[in-house]
């Protein structure tokens, strides 16, 4: 009888643990147009407060295979975010500029806006609500 009660208790707790609602989500990013396989691609997830001024709330560094990368930000709480991406060809972990202040390495951001100047949070922001997200971002 004791074994039946223990088995029943385990079964009930298992059912309730699977029934819990997911509260954090994953954001999977794919880039299919990296110009070469040299270096790494660095992706950073930002809030409005960290955009262009800090390291962001999550960072991922990926290798490139055949001009493509796929990376996932995990366990993201619902909210408003933006993603910045840099093809760090020389692996110095920063964006490089020429003498005219033009970028020497490709960069991109969520929503794929056409940018003629510094990236803007308002152009790149998106919402994480109640499901995992998948994004295609272009350099």
Buried (B, 14 or more C-beta within 10 A) or exposed (E): EEEEEEEEEEEEEEEEEEEEEEEEBBBBBEBEEBEEEEBBBBBBBBBEEBBEEEEBBBBBBBEBEEEBBEBBBEEBEEEEBBBBBBBBBEEEEEBEEEEEEEEEBBBBBBBBEEEEEEBBBEBBBBEBEEEBBEBEBEB
